[in-house]
C-alpha cells in the first residue's frame, strides 16, 4: 500500500563547505539530488537512479550579481565616531538628566547578509523552514499514532470485543495502520529536509581557524566579559568627571557552541549578544542569529575588527585578571584632583580593559569589553591571521555524477542522468513539470508533486 499524506515538500540536498586559499566554496548536492545556481535563481533537481526520471524545483528567485550591498549608517551622536582609536576614560551611566544614550546594535537581519552569501542564506533558510514545518507535523503524527495504536491493541489483545464488534475493530485497525504510515512517511520526509553539512578545510586554513578557536576559548575564560549596549559623551563640567564617554553594559558569557542551522560536528566560537543576534564564527563566514528564522550570513572580509585598551572608572569591583592603573574621584576638578565641594567624595579605581568592536558596511555593529587585555590581543591576532589565509571570493556550485560541460551556460539545466532524447510532460492532476529520459517510456512511478500514479508516455 502506498501512502502520501503531505502533498508536497522540498527535498534538500547536502551542503559541503570548502575553505581554501582561494576562498569559500559551497558545493550543494550530488546524485540523486543536485543544485543549480544561475541568474534565474536557485534550482533543486531530483532524479530516480536507473530510471531516467528527474524533476526540478525552484528554491529562490533571481539573483543579481551586479547589485550593490546595502549600506547601514549607525545613528549619530555628539560623541565622535573615532573614540576607539584614541580611548578616553570610561564611566558607567550616572544620571538620566544627561545626554541620551546612543544604542549600539546591528541592523536588521534583512540587511546584514553579505551580497556574496545571499544564496547560501536562502538555501539554509529554505531547509530550516521546511524542516521545522514537517517537524511539527511529525510530532503531532507520533502522538496520534500512539493513541490509535493503543486503541487498537486494547481490543486486539483481548478476545470478546473484537469478536462482538467486528466492524468497529476493523475501523480501529485501519486507523492504526494509517497513523503508523503517516508517522513513518513524515519521519522520512523530515530526514530528506535536513541539510547534512560537511566542512572541509585546507591545511593552510584549518590551522589558523582552530588556532583562533583556541584563543577564543581562552578569551571566554576572562574573569569578566561585557556586552556594551549603549554610550554617550559625558558633560565633564556638569558631571564633574575626567571621563569623556559613558557606557551601558551587561555581563555576558562567551563559549564554544553550535547553531542548529548548520549541521556540523565541530563547535565554533559563540559570541553572546544582549541587544541583538548571537554571533557564530564558522570557517569562511559569520552566522548572525537573531531568532529561529531571522539570521544573516556575513563574509569575514566584510567585517572590520577594532580592538583597543580602555581606561575604565570601575565602581563595581575590578575583576581578578584586570590591571588597576590608577585612581580617580567620584567628583573631580578639571585637572582630575578631588572636588572638595562634595561631601563623601570617594576614590574610584581605574582599570585597564580591552574593547572590541565589530562593524560592517551592511550594518553589523557590536561592541564587547574584556577584563584581560592580553587575551583579547591574542584573539585579534589569530582572527587577522585566519582571515588573511583565504580570499574573499565565495562560490556556490552544484555537483552531480555527470557535471555540466565547461562550455555550458550557468542557466542551462543539469543534464539527465541517462543519455538520449528527453520527454517533457506534466502530471494531469497537479501539473508538476516532469522531465524523463526516453528509456523510461512505459515505466510507472509516483508524481513528486501530488503522489498520483503516472506512466511515462511515448515521445
N, C-alpha and C positions, 0 to 999 in steps of 0.2 A: 504494500500500500504506500502511495506517495502522498506526502502532506506538504502544504505550503500555506502557512498561517500569516505570513507577512509578505505583502505584495512585492515590495522592493527593498533592497538595501545595497549599499555600496561595498564592493569587495576591495579592501585597501591592500596595496602591495607592501612589501618590506621596504625599509628605508636603510640605506647604507651610507654612512657619512665617512668621508675620507679626507684627512687633513695632511697636506704635504707642503713643501716649499712653495709650490705654485698656487696654493690657496685651498679653499674648502670646496669639495665637490660632493653632491648628494646624488647617489645612484638609486633610482627607485624602480623596484620590480625585478622581474626575472620570470621566465615562462613557468606556469601558465599565466602570470599576471605581469603586465608591463605598464610603463608610464611614458607619455609623450608630451613634451612641452614645446610649444611654438607660439607664434604671435596670436593665434586664435585662442590660446588658453591651455589648460592642463587637462589631459585626457587619460583615462584608465582603460586598458584593453585586457579582457579575459579570454582565454582560449581553453577548449576542452582537448587535452592531448590525444592524438591519434584519430581525431575526427575531422579536423579542419574547420571546426566551428569556433567562431570568436565573435565578441561583441564589444563595442566601445561605449564609454560613458564620460560625459564632460564633468570635470570636478570643479573647475573655476573658470572665470571669464577671461576676456582678452588681457594679454599682458602688454605693457607699454614700456619697452626698454629705453626709450628716449625721454621718459618723463623725469622731472626733477624732484628730489626729495623735498618734503615739507619742512620749512624752517620754523622753529619754535623760538620765540623770544620771551625769556622769563620776565616777570613783572619788574619794573624799575622801582628803585627806592633812593632816598638821599644817599644811601651807602654806596660807595664806589664799587664797581664790579671787580676792581683789581685787588681787593683785600687779600686773596690767597697768596699773591706774590710778595706782599710786604705785611705779614701778620701783625696786627696790633694786639694789645691786651684784650682778653675776652672776659665778659661778665654775664652771669645769668640775668634774666629779666628782673627788673626792680619794681617799677610801679606802672599801673595802667594809664597814667596821665602822660607818659612819654609817647614818642612817635610810634605808630602802629608797626607790628612785626610784619616782615615780608616772609611769606611761606616758601619754604624750599621743598619743591616736589616736582616730579616729572610730568610731562604732558600726558594726554590720554593714550591708551594703548593703540588707538587707531592711527596715531601719528608717529609712534616711536619706531616702528619696524623699518629697518634699512631697506632701501629700494632693491638692493641685490638679493634680499632674503624674503621678499613678499610671497613668492610662490611656495617656498618652503613652509612659511607660516600657514598658507592656505591649505597645504596638504596636511599638516599637523592638526589644524583646526577641524577640517573635514573628518579626519579619522576620530578625533576626540568626541565630536558632537554625535556622530553615528554610533560610536561605541557606547556613549552614555545613554542614548535613546534605547538601544537594544538591551543594555544592561538593566534598565528599569523594567522593560517588558519581561526580561528573563527572570527577574526577581519575583514579579507577580506570577509568572508561569510556574515557578518552582513551588510557590505556596498553593496554587490551585492544583498542581499535580499531587502534592502531598495530601490535600484534602480529598480529591477524587479517588486516589489510591486507597486511602484509609476507609472511605465509604464502601468501596468495592470489596476490600479484604474483610471487612466486618461481616459481610454476608458470605463471601467465598469460603472463609474458614469455618463457617457454620454448616448446618445441614437443613434446617427447617425452612428458613425464609427464602433461600434461593430455589427451593422446590415449590413452595406455595406461590410466590410472586415471581414467576419466571420472566415476565416482561420487564418488571422493574429491575430485576437482576441483570437482564441484558442491557438495559439503559445504563446502569452503573458501570458495567464492564466497558461499554463503548465510551462513556465519559472518561474513564480512567485511561483507556488507550489513547484517546485524543489529547488528554492533558499531558501524558508522558511524551507523545510525539511532538507536541508543541514545545515542551521544555527542551527536548533534545535538539530540535531544529534551531531554536533561539540560541542554545549554547554553541552550536556550530557557527551560527551567524556572528555571535559575539567573538569567536576565535578569528573569523575572517575579517573582522573590522578592527583588529588590534594591529597597530604598526609594530612590527618587530624591528628594532633598531640595532644595527651593527655599526660600531665606530672603529675605524682603522686609523692609526696614527703612524706616520713615517717616523723613523728613529730620531730624525733631527727635530721633530715637533713633539714626540712623546716625552723625551727627557725634559725639555723646558716646561711642558704643561704639568707634568707630575711634580716637577720642582716647584712650580707656582702653587700647586695644591698643597704641598708640604709647608711652604711659607705661609699660606693662608691658614692652615691648621695651627701653626704657631701664633699667628696674629689673633686667631679666635680665642687663644688662651690668655689674652691680655686681662689684667685684673678688672678693667672696665672698658666697655665699648658703648658709644652713644650714637644715636641717630639724631643729627641736627635737623630740627623740623622748621625752624624759622629764625630770622635775625633782624636786627635793625641797628642803625647808627645811634650811638649814645650822645646825649647832650652833656658834654663833660662839665660845663659850668653849672647847670642846674642839678645834675645828679652827683656832682662832687666826686668825680672818678677820673682816673687816668686811662681807663679802658675806652677804646673807640668803637667797640662792637659788642652788642648784647645778643645772646642766643637763647633759644628754647630747645631743649634736648631731652631725650628719653633713653634710659639704659636698655640695651638690646643684647642679643647673643648671636654670634656667627658660628656656623658649624658646617661640616660636610653633610650633604643630603642629595636628594634626587627629586625630580618633578615627574608626576605621572604622565605628562605629555610626551616624554621621551623615555622609551623603554631601553635603558642601558644598565648593565650590571655594576658599573663603576659609580661611586659617589663623587659629586663635584662640589666646589665651593658654593655655599649658600649664604647670601647676604640678606639678613632680615631687615625689613623696612617698615617703619611705623605708619607713615602717611603716604603710602604708595605700594607698588608691587614689589614682591620679593625678587631677588636677582640670583640667577644660577649661571655659573661660568662653565659652559660646555666647550669642548675642543672646537675652535673655529667660529663660535657665535655665543652671544649672551642672551639668555632667556629671561624676560621680564614678565612676571606672573602677577597680575592684579587680582584675578578671581578665577573661578573654574574655567570660564570661557573667554575671559579677557586677558590676552597676553600679547607680547611682542617679541620679535627676534631681531637682534641688533648685531651688526658686524663689529668685531673688536676694533678694527681700524677706524670706525666712525666715532669711537669714544675717546675723549681727552681725559686723561687721568692726571690730577694735580694733588700732590702731597707736600705739606709744609709743616714745620713745627710752629706751635702757637703757645703764647703765654696766657694762662687761664687763671682768673681770680677764683679760686676754689673754696666755696663755703660749705660744701657737703663732705669734706674729708678727702685728702689726697690718697689715691689708690696706692697700694704697696709697691707696684712696679714703676711708679712715676717719679720724676725728679722734681724736688722743690728748689726753685732757682731764686727765690726772693720772698719778700713780704710787702704788703701794702695795707692800707687802712680802708675800712668800710666807707669813710668820707675823707677825701683828700683835698689838699690845696692843688693849685695848678702845677707846682713843682713835684707833686707826689708826697709831700710831707703830711703829717696828721693835721686834720682840720679840728682845732680845739674848740670850735663853737658848738660842736655836737657832743652832748653828754653820752657817756657809754660807748664812745667810738672805739672799735676793736680792730685788731690786726687780722688780715686775711693772707694765707699763703698763696704764692704764685707758682702754679705747677706748669711743667712743660709737657704738652700733649702733642699728638700727631693728628693733623686734619687732612682728610681725604675727600676729594670732590670728583665725581664722575659726571661728565657733560657730553652731549652730542647735539649736532645741528637739528636732529629730528625731535629733540625735546627731553632727552634724558637729563635729569638734574637731581643728583642725590649727594648728600654730604654726611660723612661719618667722622667720629672723633675717637681716638685711641689713647689709652693711658701709657703705652710703651712706644716711644718714637723709633727705637731701633728695629723692632719687629715690623712696623709699618714700612720703614725704609727698605728692609729686605724683601718684603712682599711686592712693593712697587718695582724694584729692580727685576724681580722674577717675572712680573707682569710684562714689563717692557721687553725683556729677553724673549719671552714666549711670542708676543705679538710680532716682534721683528723677525721671527723664524719662518713666517709664511706671508705670501702676498695677500692683498685684499680682494683678489679675484674669487668669485663664487659661481659655480655652475651647477645646474640641476639637469641631469640626463636620465634617460630611461635605458633599461637593459633587457635583452631577451636572447634566445638562443641564436637567432639569425638577425644580427643588428642591421640597421638601415645603412645602405652603402654610402660612402663619403659624399658622392655627388648628389644624393637625395636632398630635397628641401626639408628644413626643420618642420614644415607644416604637412609633409607627406605622412599619411597614416602608416603605422608599422605594418610590414608585410605579413601575410598569414604564415602560420607555422608550416603548412604544406604548400608546395609549389603547384601552379596550374591556374586555370580560369576560376575567378571568384563568382559567387552567386550572391546577389543582394536582394533581400525581401524583408517584409515586415510581418510581425505577428498580427493575425486577424483580430485578436481581442484587445491588446494594449498598444499596438502599433510600434512595438520596440524594434528599431532597426537591427537587422542581423546580417552578418557577413560570413559566408562559409566557403570552403573550397569545393570545387566540382566533384571531388572524390567522395564527398559526404552525401551525395544525392541518394534519397530514399531512406536515410537514417532518421530514427525517431529520437527526440530529446525534449526537455522541458524548457519553455521560454524563460530567459533570465529576468524578464520584467514581471510577468503575471503567473508563471508556473504552469501555464497551459501546455497541453501536448501538441507538438509540432512535428511535421515531416518535411525534410529538406526537399523542395521541388526541383524538378529538372530545369536546366538553364533555358 
